[in-house]
Amino acid sequence: MTRIDPITREIVKNALASAADEMAVALYRTAYSTVVRDCLDYSTSLCDADGEMIAQGVTIPLHLGAVPYAMETLFARFGDDMEPGDVFILNDPFDGGMHIPDIFVVQPVFREEERVAFAVSTAHHLDLGGRLPGSSACDNTEIFQDGLRIPWLKLYRRGEPDESLFALLRANVRVPHMTIGDLRAQLAACHMGERAIHELIDRYGRETFRRCAADLIDYTERLVRAEIASWPDGSRTFVDHMDNDGVGGGPVRLQVTITIDGDRLTADFTGSAPQVRGALNNTLSFTASVVGLCVRSVLRGEVPNTSGMFRPLEIIAPEGTVVHGAMPAASSMRGVTGFRLVDTVLGALSGLLPDRVMAAGEGGNSLVVFGGARDDGEPYVYYELMSGTWGGRPDRDGNDGLCNPANVASNIPVEQAESEYPIRIERYGYVPDSGGAGTFRGGLGLEREWRLLAGEAHLAIRSDRRRHPPYGLYGGRPGQPSHTVLHRGEGEEVLPTMISTRVRAGERVHHRQAGGGGWGDPLRRDPRAVADDVRNGKVTAEAARREHGVVLDGETGEVETEATEALRRRMSGEVETGEGG
C-alpha cells in the first residue's frame, strides 16, 4: 500500500479525533442519568471496516484497550452478517465486555452497501438489574448476581429496533427510563460518528479514507515502537495490594513484571492472586487497557489513540486470576482492581523510567451508591464516583481534587445531587495533611458526607487504600489512608472499605479518600512552597516542621530561614533517600 502523505494523514487524524469528541459531546448532552451526564463515565471511538480502532474521544482512558477486544468478539459472533442500519449491543464480560454496567453500542457505517467503518459508544449504566440497586456490589460472588448479561445481539436490524430486546431491558432494570434514555444517547453518539465518516469520505473518497485509516494505525505503531526502543532495556517487578477481596477476606496481591526489550514491552501479571470471591475480578480486556493507559502516559510524543498502540505490547494475564477472571467470576466492582493495577504497572515503570512516573494517587474513584424509593414509590439509584487526587510527580506536586489519571470522571455537583435525590451533602472539601510529603507533595484527598433524607436505602461502597496507603516514590512519604464512618443517631460505626448495607433517614455516611503519595525527599522541598501550602490550609504548620523541617513565623507565616536550615541539618540523617517507592 502506498503510504499516505504526512499532511493528509494529519488532517484525517485530527478530523477523526474531533469526530470522536463530537460523539462524546452528543452522548453527554443527551444522557439521562447522573453517572453518565455528571460523572462522565462513558467513552466514544471510531473503528475501520475491520474493527481496528482509529480514534477515541477524550473520555475514559481505561476504556482504550477494551474496544479492540470487543470488536474481535463481535466479528467472531457475527462475521459478515452486518447490513446497513444494523446496530449491535453487548455488556457480557465473558463475550468481550468489561463489566455488566458497561454497555457497548456498535454501529457499522456503510457506503453504498460496503462497510467502511464502525462508530462505537460505551457507557456505564445506572442500573442493569442484579442483586442490588446500581448493579454494583463488592460482595457479589458470581456474575449472575451482577445483573443482566447481554451477549452480542442486534439492537437494530436494517434500521428497525428489536422491540422485544428493548422490552427485555425495561423489565429487568430498576430505572428503565434512565437506562433506555442513556442507551438512546449512545445511539445518538454513534449517528454523529456515522455522519462524520461520510463527510470524510465525501471529501477524500472511499479508497483514500481506507488507506488513511490503515496508515494511521501503522503510524501509531511506529511512534510507540520508536519511543520504547529509546528506553533502557531491562525488567522490573512491582507488587501492590487491594485491602480485601470484597467479601471480608484478606489483602489481594497484584504483581507485574515489566520487561523492555528493544521496541517491545511485556507486562506479565503472573504472581497475582487467584480470582477472588467478590466482584473485583478483571476481564483480560480491562487489564490490557491498564497496560495501554500506563504506557501511553509515559510516552513523550503525541500518539494517536488507535489500535496500533497495542501492537508493540504483550500482556500476559493468566486466566483464573484476579486480573483475568474465569466464568462465573463476578466483576461489577472491577474498577478498583483496574485502578490498583495502574498503580502496580506505574510502580514497575518507575524503576525503568524514574523521571516519567508519578507516585500513587488516591487509589481510584470511590464509588458510593444509594438505592431506594421516593415518597411516591418511584425507585431511584444515586450513583457517585468520588474523584480525588494525584500522586506527586517528578517535577511538580500532585493535583488536588482532580480525577485519577486513569479516569476522567467528575464529582456530582452538590446542587444536582440535592435537587434530584433524597440526599443532602453535609460536607465536601480537601483533607489537610493528607498528601504524602516529598520534594513534590502528593495531592490532597477529598472528603464528602451524605445524609439520607427519607425512607431507607441500600448502600454500597467501593473504596480502598486503608491498609495499603498510596505509595511514595524516591523517598516520598505515602499518602494518608482512606476512612469511612456511618453515623447512626448518637453513635458511629467505622465501615470497611468495601461494604453493602442499609441506611435509614437521618443517617450520615462520611468518606475520606486517601491522599496521593509524595515524590522525592521531603527535606528537598522548597521552603517557600511549604509556606504556601500552610497559608492555603493544605498543610498544617506542625506537619511543615515534622515532615519538611520548615519553621514558620507564628505571626507572619513566613519561613524562618536560619531555624529551618538548622532543623533540616538535624533531620537529614533520619530520612531515607534511596532509589524506590
Secondary structure, DSSP 8 states (H G I E B T S, - for coil): -----HHHHHHHHHHHHHHHHHHHHHHHHH--SHHHHTT--EEEEEEETTS-EEEE-SS-GGGTTHHHHHHHHHHHHHTT---TT-EEEE--GGGT-SSTTEEEEEEEEEETTEEEEEEEEEEE-S---SSSTTS--TT--SHHHH-----SEEEEETTEE-HHHHHHHHHH-S-HHHHHHHHHHHHHHHHHHHHHHHHHHHHH-HHHHHHHHHHHHHHHHHHHHHHHHTS--EEEEEEEEES--SSS---EEEEEEEEEETTEEEEE-TTS-B--SSS----HHHHHHHHHHHHHHH--S----SGGGGTTEEEE--TTBTTB--TT---TTTHHHHHHHHHHHHHHHHTT-TTT-----SSS-EEEEEEEE-TTS-EEEEEEEE--B----SSS---BS---TT-------HHHHHHHSSEEEEEEEE-TT-S--SSB-----EEEEEEE-SSEEEEEEE---SSS----BTT-------EEEEEETTEEEE--SEEEEEEETT-EEEEE------BS-GGGS-HHHHHHHHHTTSS-HHHHHHHH---B-TTT--B-HHHHHHHHHHHGGG----S--
